[in-house]
Amino acid sequence: MSLPAPAPLPEYHGVDRARFEAEIRPAGVPAILRGVGKGWPAVRAAEQSDEAIIAYLKRFSHAEPVGAVVGPPEIDGRFFYTPDLSALNFTRGQSPLGPFLDRLLRDRGAERPYAMAVQSVPLPELLPGFTAEQSTDLVDADVVPRLWLGNAIRVAPHYDLAENIGVVVAGRRRFTLFPPDQLANLYMGPLELTPAGTPVSMVDPAAPDLDRYPRFAEAMAVAQSGVLAPGDAIYIPFHWWHAVDSLDPVSIFMNYWWNPAPKAMGSPYHALLLSLFALRTLPDDQRAAWRLMFDHLVFRTGGDPVAHLPQSAQGVLGPVDADMAERMRATLLQNLGR
């Protein structure tokens, strides 16, 4: 069975903060923002040569070791699981950034190099001073950028717990995205063991096994994809699944995660895990009753469930300020300890 090619991602040029907030972000769909980082010194160095961008990074690097992941040539750059799902197919370690960068250059000619990556390290820690020369007004100034660098690797479809803008600094990257409602068609992997945090899809988009994962064809029917060159950016809304393929032997990417949800509240992901523990094994009739309760009180599918009560009597179902959030947290911790 042949699958349809993903639709091209929407593209925008000359995007500033006002246009991003008024037009692109409210649409709630991913988009390529061409040329956001085109004038950055790091992008200009990358366009000159691999050696030039590596030398540029070394201007800011330090001798302290950083976390890195390495996979054997046999994985062909795909960070994933071992065949029996008992472990990951790569190892984690630490290395000073300088030798890691030298290895990227040295391995460019290898037919099947080791897969190498430094992932999601806050840039002020990794390369002090780098951010001052590479900046964008598309996000608030207090959003800390993170750096991703490595060779030609493939990252399985996954989702983020925040909104995301990422800018390609060196190399090309292909993004393939799926809407959040394709969750069931992406065949989510284990929650306890994940390659990088949130669960990943078990399907390899480059070689999908449709006998084992037949509904993936439905996900591909609504997939979108695009290739970013140095200086291009991508906007990924909250919870959109995305597979990322680094297409060149020296690949550098920086991203900005932010979440407009109230910071004083608990993690929805923690709530999901607690719900799995408390609700999943209940009898069918009890789970159905709790689903009604969640729809009514949490997701408010029928409107405000306590509009009939004065605010003074609404308690945890009413407006939440910092004091109420702290009381709710204390009550939750007290109940979890029983």
Disulfide bonds with the S-S distance in Angstrom:
none
